[in-house]
């Protein structure tokens, strides 16, 4: 595996929003992203969203590396690491749909 990119989706965000989308450079390749979520927000909901070659963003399931569960969103209040399979997607983002108190940062590392 080689690191393709490091990406920042949200940087100390204090409000809801889509953040910065990652454009998948090689749609046909097996591409994986490790997503790190951290911050001091007392409550939050982050939705993992992907987009195919056409159409709108849809929620996609990611793997929680701590609990071993699959989910299309997280409401955790502690630091987390999630794994996303980007194979076949053209874009990916981490949408903050709710946040309370303080801030939240989300970054990713893409490997092939």
Secondary structure as UniProt FT lines:
FT   STRAND          3..13
FT   STRAND          22..23
FT   TURN            27..28
FT   STRAND          32..39
FT   STRAND          43..51
FT   STRAND          58..59
FT   STRAND          62..64
FT   TURN            65..67
FT   STRAND          70..71
FT   STRAND          73..74
FT   STRAND          80..85
FT   TURN            87..88
FT   STRAND          91..100
FT   STRAND          104..111
//
